[in-house]
C-alpha cells in the first residue's frame, strides 16, 4: 500500500481535470524592497511554488512575484481542506489525515494540492509514520522541487526503525531524486548500510540546492559524533547559523548530542532547547530535545528546571512517545 502512495498522489498532482470558473483570488504581498507594508493583487492564481506565485489578471500577461513576498492568500478553500488544517492546528492528526486526503481528491488546482499534501506530510510525521510522510514529500517535490515543505522533511535525526530497510534502500537508489537519497541515507546511517549512506550524503553536499547541501552536511555529523572534537563541533555550530532558519531543527538536535559527548552540558542544553523554542511544530524532535535537556539539568543538580521541562513534554507534547518517558523520569525523582 505504501509503495503505491507516491505514485497515487503524484498522479493526482499531475492530472488536470476540466477547469471550472473560480472566484477571484486575492494575494497579499510584502512590497518589494520593504520590511513592512502590504499590497493586494487580485486575479486567478495560476501557480504557486517555492520560487514564485503567478497571478493571471483580467488583461495582459500573468504577473509573477517571488514566493517570499507572499503574506496571505484569499481563495476558495475546499471544506475538507479547511477542516484538515484546523485538525492539524488542534493536534488531531488522525482527523487531519482523513480530511486532507479527502481534500486532495476533491481539489482541482495543482498549486493547492501541493499545499494540501505538504500538510498531509506533516500529519503523517506527527503520527510517527515517516514512511508515508516521506512518500508524500517526494510526490510534492517531483511537482515542485523548490517546495518549502522540504524544511519539514521526515528525516531521521536519531536511530529510527520506523522506516523499513527495504524502503530506505529504495529511496537511496533514486539517484535522480536528491530528496529521496537524503531520506534513505538518514535512515540507513544507523544500520549496516552506513557506509553507502555516508557516501550518498557526501555526494549530496555538492548538490546545487543549498537546502539539500545543508541537510546532508548535518546528517553526516551524526556519523561523526563519536570521533568529533571541540573544533569540529565549533565548526558545526557556526555552520548552523549559516543555514536557512527553517532547516535548523535537526542540526540543533545533533549539536546538542555533540556538546553532551564533549562534556559541555550547558552548551548541550542550550542547543537542545533551540528545537522546542524555535520549532515547536516539529513535535517529536522538540519533545526529544526537551527530555534530553531535562536530563542534563537533572545531572547538574537543577531539579526544578528538569522537572519543568519534563512537565512541558507531558503537557504540550502529550501525543508523543516522549510524554511517557518524561512521566517516568519524574516518578524516578527521589
C-alpha positions in Angstrom: 0.0 0.0 0.0 2.8 2.4 0.9 4.6 1.6 -2.4 1.6 3.0 -4.3 1.2 6.2 -2.2 3.8 8.3 -4.0 2.5 7.2 -7.4 -1.1 7.9 -6.3 -0.5 11.4 -5.0 1.8 12.3 -7.9 -0.8 11.2 -10.5 -3.3 13.4 -8.6 -1.0 16.3 -8.8 -0.2 15.9 -12.4 -3.6 15.1 -13.7 -5.6 18.2 -14.7 -9.4 17.9 -14.5 -11.6 20.2 -16.5 -11.1 23.7 -15.2 -14.2 25.4 -13.7 -14.7 29.1 -13.1 -13.3 30.1 -9.7 -13.9 33.2 -7.6 -11.2 35.8 -7.9 -8.2 35.2 -5.7 -6.6 37.9 -3.7 -2.9 37.7 -2.8 -1.4 40.0 -0.2 2.3 40.7 -0.8 5.1 42.4 1.0 6.1 45.3 -1.3 9.4 44.7 -2.9 12.3 46.2 -1.0 10.3 46.9 2.1 10.3 45.3 5.5 6.7 46.3 6.3 3.6 47.1 4.3 1.0 45.1 2.4 -0.3 45.3 -1.1 -3.2 43.3 -2.7 -3.1 41.7 -6.1 -6.3 40.3 -7.5 -6.8 37.7 -10.2 -6.6 33.9 -10.6 -3.6 32.2 -9.1 -2.1 30.2 -11.9 0.7 28.6 -9.9 2.4 28.9 -6.6 5.7 27.2 -5.9 8.6 27.7 -3.5 10.1 30.2 -6.0 7.2 32.3 -7.2 3.5 33.0 -7.3 1.9 33.6 -10.8 -1.4 35.5 -11.0 -3.5 36.0 -14.1 -5.4 39.2 -14.2 -8.3 40.3 -16.4 -6.0 41.6 -19.1 -2.3 41.4 -20.0 0.4 38.9 -19.2 0.3 37.0 -15.9 2.0 38.7 -13.0 4.8 36.8 -11.2 6.1 37.6 -7.7 8.8 35.9 -5.6 7.3 33.5 -3.1 9.0 35.2 -0.2 6.8 38.3 -0.8 3.6 36.3 -0.2 1.9 37.2 3.1 -1.5 35.8 2.7 -3.8 34.2 0.1 -7.6 34.6 0.0 -9.2 32.0 -2.2 -11.9 29.4 -2.2 -10.6 26.6 0.0 -12.4 23.2 -0.1 -14.3 22.4 3.1 -12.2 19.3 3.8 -9.0 21.4 3.3 -10.1 23.9 6.0 -11.1 21.0 8.3 -7.7 19.4 7.8 -5.8 22.5 8.6 -8.0 23.0 11.7 -7.4 19.4 12.8 -3.6 19.8 12.3 -3.6 23.0 14.4 -5.5 21.2 17.1 -3.1 18.2 17.0 -5.8 15.8 15.9 -3.5 14.2 13.4 -5.7 11.2 12.5 -8.6 13.6 11.6 -6.1 15.8 9.7 -5.1 12.8 7.5 -8.7 11.9 6.8 -9.7 15.5 5.9 -6.6 16.3 3.9 -6.8 13.1 1.9 -10.4 13.9 1.0 -9.4 17.5 0.1 -6.6 16.2 -2.2 -9.0 14.0 -4.1 -11.6 16.9 -4.5 -9.2 19.8 -5.3 -8.5 20.5 -9.0 -5.9 23.2 -8.6 -2.4 21.8 -8.7 -0.9 24.5 -6.5 -3.5 24.0 -3.8 -2.8 20.2 -3.9 0.8 20.9 -3.1 -0.3 22.8 0.0 -2.6 20.0 1.0 0.0 17.3 0.6 2.6 19.3 2.5 0.1 19.4 5.4 -0.6 15.7 4.9 3.1 15.0 5.2 3.3 16.9 8.5 0.3 15.0 9.8 1.9 11.7 9.0 5.1 12.8 10.6 3.3 13.8 13.8 1.6 10.4 13.9 5.1 8.7 13.8 4.6 7.4 10.3 7.7 8.7 8.5 7.5 6.2 5.7 4.1 7.6 4.5 5.3 11.2 5.2 8.4 10.6 3.1 6.4 9.3 0.1 4.1 12.3 0.2 7.1 14.7 0.3 8.7 13.0 -2.7 5.5 13.4 -4.7 5.3 17.1 -3.8 8.9 17.6 -4.7 8.5 16.0 -8.1 5.8 18.6 -8.8 7.8 21.5 -7.2 11.5 20.9 -6.5 11.6 24.3 -4.7 8.8 23.4 -2.3 9.3 24.8 1.2 7.9 21.5 2.5 11.5 20.2 2.3 12.2 22.0 5.6 9.9 19.6 7.4 11.2 16.5 5.7 10.8 13.4 7.9 14.5 12.7 8.1 15.9 10.5 10.8 17.9 12.6 13.3 18.3 9.7 15.7 18.4 5.9 15.1 14.8 5.1 13.8 13.5 1.8 12.6 10.0 3.0 11.7 11.1 3.2 8.0 11.7 -0.3 6.7 15.2 -1.2 5.5 13.7 -2.0 2.1 12.1 1.4 1.8 15.2 3.2 2.9 17.2 1.3 0.3 14.7 2.1 -2.4 14.9 5.8 -1.6 18.7 5.7 -1.6 18.7 4.2 -5.0 16.6 7.0 -6.5 19.7 9.0 -7.7 17.5 11.2 -9.8 15.7 12.4 -6.7 18.1 14.0 -4.2 15.4 14.3 -1.5 14.8 10.6 -1.8 18.5 9.9 -1.4 18.6 12.2 1.6 15.7 10.4 3.2 17.1 6.9 2.6 20.6 7.8 3.8 19.2 9.3 7.0 17.5 6.1 8.0 20.4 3.9 6.9 23.1 5.7 8.9 22.5 3.6 11.9 22.4 0.3 10.0 25.0 -2.0 8.4 24.5 0.1 5.2 26.0 3.1 6.9 29.0 3.3 4.5 26.7 3.6 1.5 24.6 6.1 3.3 27.6 8.3 4.2 28.9 8.2 0.6 25.5 9.3 -0.7 25.3 12.1 1.8 28.8 13.3 0.9 27.8 13.5 -2.8 24.7 15.5 -1.8 26.9 18.1 -0.1 27.9 19.2 -3.6 24.3 19.5 -4.8 23.1 22.8 -6.4 20.2 23.1 -3.9 21.7 24.7 -0.8 18.9 23.2 1.3 19.9 19.7 0.3 23.5 20.5 0.9 22.9 21.8 4.4 20.7 18.9 5.4 23.2 16.4 4.0 26.0 18.0 5.9 24.1 17.9 9.2 23.2 14.2 8.6 26.9 13.4 8.1 27.6 14.9 11.6 25.5 12.1 13.0 28.1 9.6 11.7 30.9 11.7 13.1 29.6 12.2 16.6 31.9 9.6 18.3 35.1 10.9 16.8 34.3 14.6 16.7 36.4 17.0 18.8 35.8 20.6 20.0 37.0 22.1 16.8 34.6 20.0 14.8 31.7 20.9 17.0 32.5 24.6 16.9 32.6 24.4 13.1 29.2 22.7 13.1 27.7 25.4 15.4 28.9 28.1 13.0 27.6 26.2 10.0 24.1 26.0 11.5 24.0 29.8 11.8 24.6 30.0 8.1 21.8 27.6 7.2 18.3 28.9 6.4 16.4 29.2 9.7 13.7 26.7 8.6 16.3 23.9 8.3 18.0 24.2 11.7 15.8 22.0 13.9 17.6 18.7 13.2 21.0 20.2 13.1 20.5 21.8 16.6 19.5 18.4 17.9 22.7 16.8 16.6 24.7 19.7 18.0 23.2 19.1 21.4 24.3 15.5 21.3 27.8 16.6 20.2 28.2 19.0 23.1 26.9 16.4 25.5 29.5 13.9 24.4 32.2 16.5 24.8 31.1 17.1 28.5 29.7 20.5 27.9 26.2 20.2 29.5 25.3 23.9 29.4 26.1 24.2 25.7 24.3 20.9 25.0 21.2 22.0 26.9 21.1 25.3 25.0 21.4 23.6 21.7 18.6 21.2 22.6 16.4 24.0 23.7 16.6 25.7 20.4 14.4 23.0 19.0 11.2 23.4 21.1 11.7 27.2 21.3 12.1 27.8 17.6 10.5 24.7 16.1 7.6 23.6 18.3 5.8 22.2 15.3 8.5 19.6 14.9 6.8 17.8 17.8 8.7 14.6 18.3 12.1 16.2 17.8 11.1 19.1 20.2 9.9 16.6 22.8 13.1 14.5 22.5 15.2 17.7 22.9 13.3 18.7 26.0 13.7 15.3 27.6 17.5 15.4 26.8 17.8 19.0 28.2 16.0 17.9 31.3 18.3 15.0 31.8 21.3 17.4 31.6 19.7 19.8 34.1 19.0 16.9 36.4 22.6 15.7 36.3 23.7 19.2 37.0 21.6 19.4 40.1 18.9 21.7 38.6 16.0 19.7 39.7 13.3 22.3 39.3 14.4 23.1 35.7 14.5 19.5 34.8 11.0 18.9 36.2 9.7 21.9 34.4 11.0 20.6 31.1 9.5 17.1 31.6 6.2 18.6 32.7 6.2 20.6 29.5 6.7 17.5 27.5 3.7 15.8 29.2 1.5 18.9 28.7 2.5 20.3 25.3 3.7 17.1 23.6 1.3 14.6 25.3 0.7 12.8 21.9 4.4 11.9 21.5 6.2 8.8 22.8 8.4 11.1 24.9 5.5 12.0 27.1 5.6 8.6 28.8 9.3 8.9 29.1 9.1 12.3 30.8 6.4 10.9 33.2 8.7 8.1 34.2 11.6 10.4 34.7 9.6 12.5 37.1 8.5 9.4 39.0 12.1 8.4 39.5 13.0 11.7 41.2 13.9 10.8 44.8 
